[in-house]
Amino acid sequence: MAGQRTTAAGGMESTYGFQSVNERDKQGMVDEVFHRVAKRYDVMNDLMSGGMHRLWKDAMIAWLNPPKRPGWKLLDVAGGTGDIAFRAVEASGGNAAVTVLDINGSMLGVGRERAEKRGLADRMEFVEANAENLPFPDASFDAYTIAFGIRNVPHIDVALSEAFRVLKTGGRLLCLEFSEVDFPPLEKIYEAWSFNAIPRIGQMVTGDGEPYKYLVESIRRFPNQRNFADMISAAGFERVTWRDYTGGIAACHSGWKL
C-alpha cells in the first residue's frame, strides 16, 4: 500500500494523508476536514472502525478508572463531540470535572448540544484551543485523554509535552488511536476495506468522500505502537505501555507523570 508509516522522529508535520503540504498549511486543512464531518462524526467513526470504536472507548475509560470522588479533573483533548467526556463523568458516578478541548468549533458545538441533552453540561466545560498550546497552568489536571485525535495534530511531540506540563505529578496520559495491525491476514482485509470502501461509503452516506480519504491515509502515516510509545517517553512520561484492540487496528497508550 502506498505511503509508509513514520518513525519516532516524526514526519507528519508536513503531510496531509499521503500528500506533502506546507507545514504552515496543515492545521487549517485538517480543521476544515472536521468542520465538514462534525455533524456526522459518529457515522464517521462507525465507518472507520465498523462500530468497534464504541467498545474501544469503553475499554479506554475502564483502564482509566476515574475515581468516584469530587475534585478529580480530566482534560479530554480533541474530544469535541464529548464521547470520552460523557463516559468519564458517568464512570466517576458524576464526580469528575471534565474539560473538553478541541481546536474545531463545529465539533465543540456538537458536544455542547449533546451535553445539554444528557444533563451533563454542569460537569464539563468546552474550550476551543490548540493541543500544541494549552491555555491552562502547569499541573492543572489529574488525567489527560485523547481519542482518535493525536494523529491530526501537526506537531505530536509538542502536544505530548503540553500534556506532560498540564498534568499534576502522579497524573496519567491515555491516548487511543488507530494503529498498526499485527496479524497479516487481518491487515490485508483491513487495508482493502479502509482504502477502497470507506471513502466510497463516506461519499454515499454524507455526500463527501474526501475527508474519509484523508482520515484513512492519516492512519497509515501514524507511528506504530513502539514508535509512538517512544515519543511518549521522550515527552517525560514513565511506565509507558499500550494495549492493542482488535489485533492492533487500534491501540491505547498509557503513561504517567511521576
VOPAGU-2260 file (C-alpha; in pm, 1 decimal, decimal comma):
REM VOPAGU-2260
SITE   aa  ch    i         X         Y         Z
SITE  MET   A    0       0,0       0,0       0,0
SITE  ALA   A    1     136,8     342,7     -91,0
SITE  GLY   A    2     258,7     558,2     193,7
SITE  GLN   A    3     477,9     444,4     475,9
SITE  ARG   A    4     446,4     474,8     849,1
SITE  THR   A    5     657,0     745,8    1005,3
SITE  THR   A    6     914,1     681,6    1274,5
SITE  ALA   A    7     950,9     823,3    1622,0
SITE  ALA   A    8    1139,1    1111,4    1461,8
SITE  GLY   A    9     812,3    1239,8    1322,1
SITE  GLY   A   10     724,3    1325,0     964,3
SITE  MET   A   11     354,4    1409,3     994,2
SITE  GLU   A   12     415,1    1783,7    1029,0
SITE  SER   A   13     416,7    1832,4     650,9
SITE  THR   A   14     184,5    1555,8     534,0
SITE  TYR   A   15    -187,6    1563,6     469,7
SITE  GLY   A   16    -269,2    1197,2     430,9
SITE  PHE   A   17     -25,9    1083,6     160,9
SITE  GLN   A   18      21,9    1436,7      25,4
SITE  SER   A   19     318,7    1655,8     109,8
SITE  VAL   A   20     199,5    2000,7     218,0
SITE  ASN   A   21     345,1    2318,2     361,5
SITE  GLU   A   22     382,9    2272,6     735,0
SITE  ARG   A   23     207,6    2605,4     795,1
SITE  ASP   A   24     -97,3    2489,4     598,9
SITE  LYS   A   25    -158,9    2151,7     760,7
SITE  GLN   A   26    -356,1    2263,2    1066,2
SITE  GLY   A   27    -602,6    2460,0     857,4
SITE  MET   A   28    -651,9    2171,5     616,2
SITE  VAL   A   29    -720,0    1926,9     898,9
SITE  ASP   A   30    -951,4    2177,1    1068,9
SITE  GLU   A   31   -1156,8    2201,3     750,6
SITE  VAL   A   32   -1198,7    1822,0     744,9
SITE  PHE   A   33   -1364,0    1828,8    1085,5
SITE  HIS   A   34   -1583,6    2127,2    1003,5
SITE  ARG   A   35   -1713,1    1916,6     715,4
SITE  VAL   A   36   -1776,9    1599,9     917,8
SITE  ALA   A   37   -1876,6    1740,1    1259,4
SITE  LYS   A   38   -2247,5    1666,8    1224,5
SITE  ARG   A   39   -2170,4    1315,2    1103,0
SITE  TYR   A   40   -1885,3    1237,8    1337,2
SITE  ASP   A   41   -2048,0     930,3    1490,7
SITE  VAL   A   42   -2119,3     796,9    1142,4
SITE  MET   A   43   -1755,5     862,6    1050,9
SITE  ASN   A   44   -1623,2     667,1    1347,9
SITE  ASP   A   45   -1863,6     381,4    1282,2
SITE  LEU   A   46   -1742,9     363,0     921,8
SITE  MET   A   47   -1375,0     381,7    1018,1
SITE  SER   A   48   -1399,8     109,9    1283,6
SITE  GLY   A   49   -1701,5     -99,0    1188,1
SITE  GLY   A   50   -1866,9      30,3    1505,8
SITE  MET   A   51   -1583,5    -102,6    1722,9
SITE  HIS   A   52   -1478,1     246,9    1836,2
SITE  ARG   A   53   -1756,2     237,9    2095,1
SITE  LEU   A   54   -1608,9     -73,8    2259,9
SITE  TRP   A   55   -1255,3      66,3    2237,5
SITE  LYS   A   56   -1363,6     387,7    2409,8
SITE  ASP   A   57   -1536,9     186,5    2682,0
SITE  ALA   A   58   -1215,2     -11,4    2730,7
SITE  MET   A   59   -1011,7     310,0    2748,9
SITE  ILE   A   60   -1232,3     451,6    3024,3
SITE  ALA   A   61   -1224,2     120,3    3212,7
SITE  TRP   A   62    -842,7     136,6    3204,2
SITE  LEU   A   63    -850,5     499,8    3317,9
SITE  ASN   A   64   -1087,0     402,3    3601,1
SITE  PRO   A   65   -1198,3     754,6    3706,1
SITE  PRO   A   66   -1231,6     775,3    4085,2
SITE  LYS   A   67   -1573,7     826,6    4236,4
SITE  ARG   A   68   -1471,4    1132,0    4438,2
SITE  PRO   A   69   -1519,3    1505,0    4385,7
SITE  GLY   A   70   -1229,1    1718,0    4271,6
SITE  TRP   A   71   -1077,6    1480,8    4014,5
SITE  LYS   A   72   -1008,8    1672,5    3692,7
SITE  LEU   A   73    -980,2    1532,4    3341,6
SITE  LEU   A   74    -869,2    1714,4    3027,1
SITE  ASP   A   75   -1004,1    1545,9    2714,2
SITE  VAL   A   76    -824,1    1683,6    2408,1
SITE  ALA   A   77    -961,3    1667,5    2053,6
SITE  GLY   A   78   -1279,0    1541,6    2217,9
SITE  GLY   A   79   -1520,9    1799,8    2084,1
SITE  THR   A   80   -1827,9    1580,4    2048,5
SITE  GLY   A   81   -1796,9    1453,6    2405,2
SITE  ASP   A   82   -1768,9    1076,9    2355,7
SITE  ILE   A   83   -1487,6    1031,5    2608,0
SITE  ALA   A   84   -1603,5    1307,7    2842,2
SITE  PHE   A   85   -1951,1    1159,0    2883,3
SITE  ARG   A   86   -1809,2     815,4    2956,3
SITE  ALA   A   87   -1566,2     956,6    3212,9
SITE  VAL   A   88   -1832,7    1152,4    3400,4
SITE  GLU   A   89   -2063,1     852,7    3409,4
SITE  ALA   A   90   -1783,4     615,4    3519,4
SITE  SER   A   91   -1696,5     852,2    3805,1
SITE  GLY   A   92   -2051,8     848,0    3933,2
SITE  GLY   A   93   -2095,5    1208,5    3823,6
SITE  ASN   A   94   -1798,6    1330,3    4028,3
SITE  ALA   A   95   -1537,7    1400,6    3760,1
SITE  ALA   A   96   -1495,0    1753,5    3631,4
SITE  VAL   A   97   -1407,2    1730,6    3262,6
SITE  THR   A   98   -1266,3    1997,7    3036,0
SITE  VAL   A   99   -1324,5    1915,6    2670,1
SITE  LEU   A  100   -1073,9    2089,5    2444,5
SITE  ASP   A  101   -1087,7    2096,2    2066,1
SITE  ILE   A  102    -942,4    2324,5    1800,6
SITE  ASN   A  103   -1260,7    2289,9    1597,9
SITE  GLY   A  104   -1562,9    2497,7    1696,9
SITE  SER   A  105   -1802,1    2285,6    1492,1
SITE  MET   A  106   -1708,7    1974,7    1685,5
SITE  LEU   A  107   -1743,7    2159,6    2017,2
SITE  GLY   A  108   -2088,0    2279,8    1912,7
SITE  VAL   A  109   -2200,0    1919,8    1867,3
SITE  GLY   A  110   -2054,3    1830,1    2207,5
SITE  ARG   A  111   -2230,9    2113,9    2387,7
SITE  GLU   A  112   -2564,5    2010,1    2237,7
SITE  ARG   A  113   -2510,7    1650,2    2339,8
SITE  ALA   A  114   -2407,8    1750,2    2693,4
SITE  GLU   A  115   -2725,8    1953,1    2736,2
SITE  LYS   A  116   -2941,3    1665,4    2616,1
SITE  ARG   A  117   -2768,1    1424,1    2854,8
SITE  GLY   A  118   -2796,2    1660,4    3150,3
SITE  LEU   A  119   -2417,8    1665,0    3192,6
SITE  ALA   A  120   -2342,9    2024,2    3098,1
SITE  ASP   A  121   -2276,3    2124,8    3459,1
SITE  ARG   A  122   -1998,4    1861,9    3490,5
SITE  MET   A  123   -1792,0    1979,1    3194,0
SITE  GLU   A  124   -1668,6    2282,5    3008,8
SITE  PHE   A  125   -1586,2    2314,8    2640,4
SITE  VAL   A  126   -1277,0    2506,7    2535,1
SITE  GLU   A  127   -1169,5    2596,2    2180,7
SITE  ALA   A  128    -790,1    2582,5    2173,5
SITE  ASN   A  129    -487,0    2411,6    2018,6
SITE  ALA   A  130    -340,3    2091,5    2166,6
SITE  GLU   A  131       4,6    2234,9    2095,4
SITE  ASN   A  132     -58,8    2539,5    2315,9
SITE  LEU   A  133    -292,0    2451,3    2602,1
SITE  PRO   A  134    -444,4    2753,5    2782,0
SITE  PHE   A  135    -400,1    2607,5    3131,6
SITE  PRO   A  136    -143,8    2648,8    3410,0
SITE  ASP   A  137     109,3    2379,3    3490,2
SITE  ALA   A  138     -17,0    2084,1    3696,5
SITE  SER   A  139    -388,2    2156,4    3639,6
SITE  PHE   A  140    -529,0    1807,8    3572,5
SITE  ASP   A  141    -525,6    1456,5    3716,4
SITE  ALA   A  142    -560,6    1290,5    3376,4
SITE  TYR   A  143    -531,6    1373,1    3006,7
SITE  THR   A  144    -712,3    1172,9    2739,7
SITE  ILE   A  145    -715,5    1197,3    2362,3
SITE  ALA   A  146    -904,3     953,8    2138,7
SITE  PHE   A  147    -850,2     940,9    1763,3
SITE  GLY   A  148    -712,3    1293,1    1765,6
SITE  ILE   A  149    -336,8    1283,1    1817,1
SITE  ARG   A  150    -262,0    1184,1    1456,5
SITE  ASN   A  151    -433,4    1504,3    1338,1
SITE  VAL   A  152    -200,0    1724,7    1544,3
SITE  PRO   A  153      81,1    1857,8    1320,8
SITE  HIS   A  154     349,5    1854,2    1592,7
SITE  ILE   A  155     275,3    1547,1    1802,0
SITE  ASP   A  156     586,0    1591,8    2016,0
SITE  VAL   A  157     472,7    1941,9    2114,3
SITE  ALA   A  158     124,7    1818,4    2207,1
SITE  LEU   A  159     273,1    1541,6    2423,9
SITE  SER   A  160     498,9    1792,7    2600,1
SITE  GLU   A  161     196,3    2011,7    2668,5
SITE  ALA   A  162      11,4    1710,7    2807,0
SITE  PHE   A  163     300,6    1646,5    3043,8
SITE  ARG   A  164     308,5    2012,4    3150,9
SITE  VAL   A  165     -58,5    2042,7    3247,4
SITE  LEU   A  166     -72,0    1712,5    3437,8
SITE  LYS   A  167     -16,8    1701,2    3810,7
SITE  THR   A  168     257,8    1480,7    3950,0
SITE  GLY   A  169     102,0    1136,4    3957,3
SITE  GLY   A  170    -119,9    1229,0    3662,5
SITE  ARG   A  171    -183,4     999,3    3370,9
SITE  LEU   A  172    -198,3    1022,3    2992,2
SITE  LEU   A  173    -418,9     787,4    2791,7
SITE  CYS   A  174    -415,9     803,9    2412,1
SITE  LEU   A  175    -644,1     590,3    2195,4
SITE  GLU   A  176    -556,0     584,5    1826,7
SITE  PHE   A  177    -578,0     374,1    1514,7
SITE  SER   A  178    -251,9     182,9    1491,9
SITE  GLU   A  179     -60,7     -95,2    1318,0
SITE  VAL   A  180    -231,1    -432,4    1272,6
SITE  ASP   A  181      -9,6    -716,2    1395,1
SITE  PHE   A  182    -184,5   -1003,7    1213,0
SITE  PRO   A  183    -105,8   -1009,1     837,5
SITE  PRO   A  184    -434,3   -1166,0     713,1
SITE  LEU   A  185    -633,6    -911,5     914,0
SITE  GLU   A  186    -411,1    -629,9     789,5
SITE  LYS   A  187    -484,3    -715,6     424,7
SITE  ILE   A  188    -858,9    -721,2     485,4
SITE  TYR   A  189    -846,8    -401,3     692,3
SITE  GLU   A  190    -643,4    -207,7     436,3
SITE  ALA   A  191    -867,3    -318,1     149,3
SITE  TRP   A  192   -1170,5    -202,4     348,1
SITE  SER   A  193   -1005,6     122,8     451,5
SITE  PHE   A  194    -873,3     240,8     116,3
SITE  ASN   A  195   -1145,1     106,7    -112,1
SITE  ALA   A  196   -1467,8     101,8      85,3
SITE  ILE   A  197   -1456,4     376,5     347,9
SITE  PRO   A  198   -1419,2     679,6     116,3
SITE  ARG   A  199   -1693,4     545,2    -112,3
SITE  ILE   A  200   -1930,6     476,8     176,2
SITE  GLY   A  201   -1846,9     818,4     321,7
SITE  GLN   A  202   -1945,1     973,1     -10,1
SITE  MET   A  203   -2271,2     778,7     -15,2
SITE  VAL   A  204   -2366,8     844,4     347,0
SITE  THR   A  205   -2252,4    1203,8     389,2
SITE  GLY   A  206   -2217,3    1324,3      31,4
SITE  ASP   A  207   -1848,3    1397,6      87,6
SITE  GLY   A  208   -1583,4    1128,9      46,4
SITE  GLU   A  209   -1269,9    1345,2      58,2
SITE  PRO   A  210   -1247,7    1376,3     440,5
SITE  TYR   A  211   -1264,4     998,8     469,8
SITE  LYS   A  212    -980,4     957,3     220,7
SITE  TYR   A  213    -762,7    1187,2     432,6
SITE  LEU   A  214    -853,8    1012,1     757,2
SITE  VAL   A  215    -772,4     666,7     617,9
SITE  GLU   A  216    -438,4     786,8     483,4
SITE  SER   A  217    -352,5     963,5     810,1
SITE  ILE   A  218    -387,7     632,4     994,9
SITE  ARG   A  219    -129,7     475,2     765,1
SITE  ARG   A  220     110,3     763,5     831,1
SITE  PHE   A  221      85,6     744,7    1208,4
SITE  PRO   A  222     377,0     586,2    1401,9
SITE  ASN   A  223     331,6     226,0    1507,4
SITE  GLN   A  224     282,1     125,7    1868,4
SITE  ARG   A  225     650,2     105,1    1966,5
SITE  ASN   A  226     748,8     427,9    1792,5
SITE  PHE   A  227     460,5     617,1    1946,2
SITE  ALA   A  228     544,5     477,3    2290,9
SITE  ASP   A  229     896,9     612,3    2241,2
SITE  MET   A  230     753,9     956,1    2162,0
SITE  ILE   A  231     550,6     947,5    2484,3
SITE  SER   A  232     859,5     852,9    2683,3
SITE  ALA   A  233    1058,0    1131,5    2516,0
SITE  ALA   A  234     798,3    1381,7    2644,2
SITE  GLY   A  235     885,9    1281,0    3001,2
SITE  PHE   A  236     626,0    1014,1    3077,9
SITE  GLU   A  237     718,5     698,2    3265,5
SITE  ARG   A  238     574,5     345,7    3286,1
SITE  VAL   A  239     467,9     382,7    2923,0
SITE  THR   A  240     275,1      87,3    2787,0
SITE  TRP   A  241      -7,6       9,7    2548,0
SITE  ARG   A  242    -292,1    -230,4    2484,8
SITE  ASP   A  243    -385,7    -341,6    2135,3
SITE  TYR   A  244    -752,1    -364,6    2045,6
SITE  THR   A  245    -886,0    -587,8    1767,3
SITE  GLY   A  246    -547,4    -709,8    1652,3
SITE  GLY   A  247    -387,2    -366,8    1663,2
SITE  ILE   A  248    -641,6    -184,3    1448,2
SITE  ALA   A  249    -647,8      49,1    1747,2
SITE  ALA   A  250    -413,5      81,8    2044,4
SITE  CYS   A  251    -444,8     263,2    2375,4
SITE  HIS   A  252    -119,6     404,2    2515,1
SITE  SER   A  253     -72,0     489,6    2882,1
SITE  GLY   A  254     195,0     699,6    3051,3
SITE  TRP   A  255     243,1     854,5    3395,1
SITE  LYS   A  256     392,5    1183,3    3513,4
SITE  LEU   A  257     593,5    1067,9    3812,8
